[in-house]
Amino acid sequence: SIPENQREAWKKYQTKGFSTKEEFEKDVVRHVETTLARSMFNCDETAAYAAASLAFRDRLITEWNRTQQRQTFTDSKRVYYLSLEFLMGRALDNAMLNVGLKNVAKEGMSELGFRIEDIIEQEHDAALGNGGLGRLAACFLDSMASLNYPAWGYGLRYRYGIFKQEIVDGYQVEVPDYWLDFNPWEFPRHDITVDIQFYGNVRKYQDDKGVQTAVWEGGEIVKATAFDVPIPGYSTPTTNNLRLWSSKAASGEFDFQKFNSGDYESSVADQQRAETISAVLYPNDNLERGKELRLKQQYFWVAASLYDIVRRFKKSKRAWREFPDQVAIQLNDTHPTLAIVELQRILIDLEGLEWDEAWSIVSQTFGYTNHTVLPEALEKWSVPLFQNLLPRHLQIIYEINLFFLQSVERKFPKERELLARVSIIEESQPKMVRMAYLAIVGSHKVNGVAELHSDLIKTTIFKDFVRIFGPDKFTNVTNGITPRRWLHQANPRLSELIASKTGGYDFLKDLTMLNKLEQFADDKEFKKEWQEIKYANKVRLAKHIKATTGVTVNPSALFDIQVKRIHEYKRQQMNIFGVIHRYLTIKAMSPEERKKLAPRVSIFGGKAAPGYWMAKTIIHLVNSVGAVINKDADVGDLLKVIFLEDYNVSKAETIIPASDISEHISTAGTEASGTSNMKFVLNGGLIIGTCDGANIEITREVGENNIFLFGNLSEDVDELRHAHTYGRHELDPNLTKVFDSIKSGTFGDVNSFSALIGAIEDHGDYYLVSDDFLSYIQTQDLVDQAYKNQDEWVSKCIISVARMGFFSSDRCINEYAESIWNIEPLTPEDGNTSGLGK
Ligand code: RUG
């Protein structure tokens, strides 16, 4: 306990952070002059960004401390969100808006001689993720803090996030993204470290009472160090924590003995090997490659996180059986599944609990979110690799499997094949550990991320498990997005207009309030303002296009956008084939017909995994088509094709508000949810899409008249694929014409694109491009017609935005909290921090 006089002194000098413009300026100047050792004479925009960020960081960390104290003091149940990816984007703008001091900062910076917009642009995206899965985790952090949930994120602090994409001669080139050069948003916690063990072997021995104990010995130790990133809630003092782990050699800096003996190279080898673990994010989206380093990353991160979680729980001195009342852990996909095994290991090997008691605690603690049904994305690890890297964990997995299979056998005694089907160990050559099955067996709830997806996992990949555990274990939580970043930050003018009609900015905390907009769907004045905002956003994007590609696009044209990871299942190839079809159609049109056509700009963006050759070919084709069409004076403004380099979160904030129509055109049943579909509609754009993922629920909310749906349904996919395999596959004639033009060399070297065409013509058209092509181009014609009637179009957009309330990640987090985590918000008034330290 702290004596009263000391307490007073602490309180008196407690950091509070600025709240007025003057205080802000004072903090900025202090940081420029002391932290950065510069002055007004050499403070450039980078230094100004750094100082402004540090001023905000000071504020955040004060609230961060209070939030953590409140959570500890009230001893409330916490949720831990384990994700290998957090695609955070930029922090400064978000922090300014969430704490409600952007105007203060804007005026303050202006008095110091800087434009806030230029300062924001200095920040490097924190790009610790590939795509939807990582961005979802970032939206969840924002919602958990905004709703005052006691929640922590745990991840890896990659030295290199997702690579930077450059387009050179139409091809993707990957460049390393060293984002940590200067990062004012993280706090290194050199005092919070965990030793993580790898390799070695397991010795079993019996004590005097005949109890068997396993000891994991030998091998290699790597040190995990914590780096904390404050996560400010919107319009609340709650500031949560994202803890990222960084790896270092446990033995210190380097081997001095080797160094002294002149063996310089191997003196640093241990250090380098250890640092490799958190060095780089695997750049695959929806693909697992089974590399040892990836498994090492997974164990390193979950072991450090669990050590931390258990250490925090043990401070409360509660009995172990209370663990699930205090701790909920959500597994973002199967990447953190080892956490299940690690907790069981801690409880039985280190804490001495009986297997059954331990297992009951473990399985009540975890929830597992599945994000894909694609077979290539379902994680499996080879047993020999596991045996070598994590020998004790493999034993525990075998034991978990044994008890699980015994229970299945008791329930379904006559079904031998069922046992093989659901076994966590696949009897292949080599044997494999099926991580999704382990995640299901070790969790109390399993959820999919959109209704169709959650139904599909129950009827396909996890069908047997529904029989075994019953349907209640499986649930759906449809994804959501944070309206703070994806409306207020990305589209401030639209946010302001909405606020003017809905009674202030409360809609950012309760997105269902958007429904008040529906009454303005026919309001002339309102529609005019709405259109002006969209146009201004398109002008902003047109400028970006000009600056980055040199191509001039007309902001009055229909902006048709598909930005997301490049993947065959997402079907960017169908989009570009559609563009070629449009080009050929325009070329064949009379001048009179051309006059009736709505000019279009087809915009693509997204990264291909470096080893995904077909995806890279799609990028090459888009660029090759653009190079021809954009130079064709005969076509002029009627059609332009743009590939935007290096799509990332901050670019998305410029691109998404500028869309008229966006494309979400995956083969039905393949896109688990999609979240950019929600972002585009929230920003007043319409969608052309398939009946897939969250498109289905978006349709239900906005109404069928306000979305352009096309294509085969997921229930027809198997039959169509079967038909292709057995030779009844006739290509759509429109697509054949497109292929003919590519084959004739219209878009450059024919051979470059032969695999792309071959996949459809000769190899079964797995993604059903040909089957959906006619429906796609016909629906694009409907888009053209609809766009010509601007008055109706704008009404559709307003009605759609008004009905998007459901897709807030706040709704989503409340569902997780209630139906999976069983946690309550801890609002700042709840926590009486005055007795802290007593
Ligand atoms: O592909 C899915 C998206 O459909 C989904 O919206 C997103 C968030 O739930 O997750 C994506 N995903 C799935 N990313 N990686 C995987 C498989 O590991």
Residues whose N, C-alpha, C, O or C-beta is under 5 A from the ligand:
A	BS01	RUG	G132 L133 L136 D285 N286 D333 H371 T372 A377 V449 E671 A672 S673 G674 T675
